Amino acid sequence: MKKGYLVSALLIPGLLLAACGENNGNENAGGNENPGNDENVEAGGELVVYSARNETFVQDLLDKFEDETGIEVLALHSAEPLQIQEEAGNVQADVFISNDLGGLEYLNQEGLLVGGDYDNVDSIAEEYRAENNEWIALSSRARGFIYNKDMIDEADVPQSMEDLFDPSFADVENGYAITRGGNGGMIGNVSALRYEWGDDRTQEWIEAIQENASGIMQGHGDIRRAVGAGEHSFGLVNNYYFHQQLEEPDNNNVGFIYPDQEDGQMGAITNAAGLGNVADGPNSDNAEYFINWLLEEENQLAFVGESLEVPINPDLEPPFEDAVPIAELTLQDMPLAELGNYFQDTRSLIEDAGLDLELR
Amino acid sequence: MTNRRDGHHQEKTNTEDGKVEDRRSSTLLRVMNRWWMDIWKGNPPGPVLLIIGVITAILMSVPILYVIWRAMFAGLDSWQRLLGDRIPGLIWDTLSLMVAVTVAAIIIGVSLAWIVVRTDLPGRKWWQWLMALPLVIPPYVGAVTYIIVFGPSGWARDLWESSFLMALSDYPINIYSFWGVFMTLTLFTYPYVFLIAGASLRKMNKSFEEVARSQGMSTSQIFFKVNLPLLRPAIGAGAILISLYVLSDFGAIAMLRYVTFTAAIYYQRAGFDIPAASVLSLVLIVITVIILWIESYTRRKNKYYQTTNSYKAPDILPLGRWKPVAVFYVGLVFTVAVILPISVLIYWTAIGAGAGAIDNRFFGFAWNSIRVSGLAAIISMLLATPIIYLKSRHPSVISSTIDKLSYGGYALPGVIVALGLVFIFNNHIPMLYNTFYMIAIAFVVRFLPQAMQAGDASLSLVSPRMDEAARSLGYPAWKVMFKVVLPTIMPGVLAGGALVFVSSIKELPATLMLRPPGFDTLAVRVYYEASEAIYHQAAPGALLIVLVSIIPLHYLLKKY
């Protein structure tokens, strides 16, 4: 009985709205301003994209796809991998774009992604793809420290992740900045440390940065702007945020440290951005179409786009001059797909420390 | 409903002897009927009206009940982990902010009300509505403007560092702190107290003060011993609005990087830690209920009567040598809470317009805002009218329960309503999940009471005699409703719709949580662009929201 009430309670307004909804749909079509534009016969309909990346990196790419194919892209930015899991019984997304291969591989292990055979997929090395191309990485990044050259000498910036255990970094001018623990980049960073150090030491590290950081922000864009403007001496970001800050008209006197490059150190922590094909998505044909399109070299570059990351496809020139090819760095030896095994526990570790809810 | 009970009864007795059953059932029917009539005091509503009322009440309360239910099954470890570390800290951060903002807003609101109503402040008539203006600036928009002005890279720091002050100390303001949040929320919520206290100061009877003065009390003694006690109900009403607002705010708090329960619930749900989000929601629900209970308790204990038959308007007190101080104070609050934010918005809107920020995309977002808010307003008007009619013409336990349940979503933060709706739609009504109807329904649950209050006020002016007269001419109930009642209360219903529309267009947390892919509203864009520090993109939308929000101010000023 109760359920019946519930359903009718929710359906009645729904039905009331159905009329309005139809009306809206018509007006949308009417507002198209281009009456002849309706025959997207070959490729048409919609593509639902969930994206965990910064919207400014993704939106241009999606617009490009929409313009070239006529497929309408419905984007949900700042989505989380776990939303795909939550909606598994009622799949909404066709494609999930992520900064963190850990999240993608986690979804893959849960059976929420579907593989495929795409035209140009061989342009991406196998270690940057899931076994059956359930996810494919397209651009890579390394973690490191952006610093403000007016405030701190290069030598005084941390040279390794381990340095952050040292509370004296709390005393640099205006302190340093990190992101909230819920950030995908931070989750990948912590997973890499767990692979290297084990859980106890990693937990101590989280507690140390939580204690010592003077700024804890939602995203890395906040950090690069803050460091550039002198609000903090340095911040833990992905390398391309440094390149972005260099392109700013002002507040651009910044430098970057790739940590852990000495012999015997673990090497720079890397991660990649890429996308996964969501199993049973409502427009699975369009998802396949999108991935094929995206693997065209021109569009691989568009994916890297404004983010100033480095394309994973070695044939592609990085779209900006100052790129440090990842090949020249000493990298941590963890295979990136391994991040997927750490994903859930890393989140609990961060939560236990309380860093997921800390902002300052 | 009587039928159903009757059927139930028959089922129970159908094994017994037919005759006895017949007699019994008719007795029982009579008892039931009497009981039913008793509940309604001899005036039961028609079934359609009652069904609409019951359905609405369920719609309003189910999201919250669902959250509570999920919280209870969140699992012991979720509870333990949260109770151990999280919740005490969150309670402290949330309640200290709530108390500080409420106290400060009361002090500012009451003092301003007293100055502009009771003293010869120059331009006092103007100030009486100018000082209510911060109400049109949603606190998250205000927070953006304060970050632009006072933030670590703000205009104020530039000024400071280029002046002699730099030699004295570094720039001292940290907007991303308790004090930043405190200042922002105080300045954009004090008008609640200001409006209500101002209204009661205007109605205050002079005779009390004359008596006090004849006893040799000074003006300040009169204020504390006579005015203030009489203001207590007004202050209490304002305080409850402000406390509930602080508990529910998400946007301003998120932008200023402060974490309260509401923000924590939002982040937990964004990270899909659903058990944790529901546990935190349950705690927040309990806090809210406690506050509502304290309010009703104190209101019961403090009753102040004003005699109406010997009403004399109070004197306007001369400020004398305090005049410059009063002008400075009023001017300062006005500058910080109105001129500053509006100027910042206009400045960045101009830059944004130059940079092409007001493009097709912008109009798309505006259109999304309008249609989802418009839909919410229409549904609210449709649902509010039967409920207020039921409550006013058929008073009973049932109608007042329906009325109370309809207020559930209003008292609770949008994140909780949104959380409940996500659960329900994702698990039980997948068809509507991820459609913009979900947002509209959340708005209805949140803001239906605004429509009810506005309609209620108009309906109270329509005498039930009018209905009776129409009925006696042979009109059936529904015809009375449409021909007599509705036309009369239409202005009130529409005003209620306008209020819902305006509240909806600036609503942030539920919109963020429920928006389907490809559906952004102005509020969401303002939040996103501002948190990326792309102010020229954020400002036009924010300014539009502020302009739209002037509608309820007009309504509020008429009300108080």
Interface residues (C-beta under 8 A of the other chain):
Chain A: K3 Y5 L6 V7 S8 A9 L10 L11 I12 P13 G14 L16 L17 C20 G21 N24 V48 V49 Y50 N54 E55 T56 E72 V73 L74 A75 L76 H77 S78 E80 L82 Q83 Q85 E86 E87 G89 N90 Q92 A93 R180 G182 G215 I216 M217 Q218 G219 G221 D222 R225 A226 A229 G230 E231 N251 R347 E351 D352 G354 D356 L357 E358 L359 R360
Chain B: V54 I55 T56 I58 L59 V62 R81 D85 R86 G89 L90 P152 S153 Y176 S177 A254 R257 Y258 V259 A263 A264 Y267 Q268 A270 G271 F272 D273 I274 A276 R371 L375 I378 I379 L382 L383 I424 N426 N427 H428 I429 P430 L432 Y433 N434 Y437 A440 I441 V444 R515 P516 P517 G518 F519 Y528 S531 E532 A533
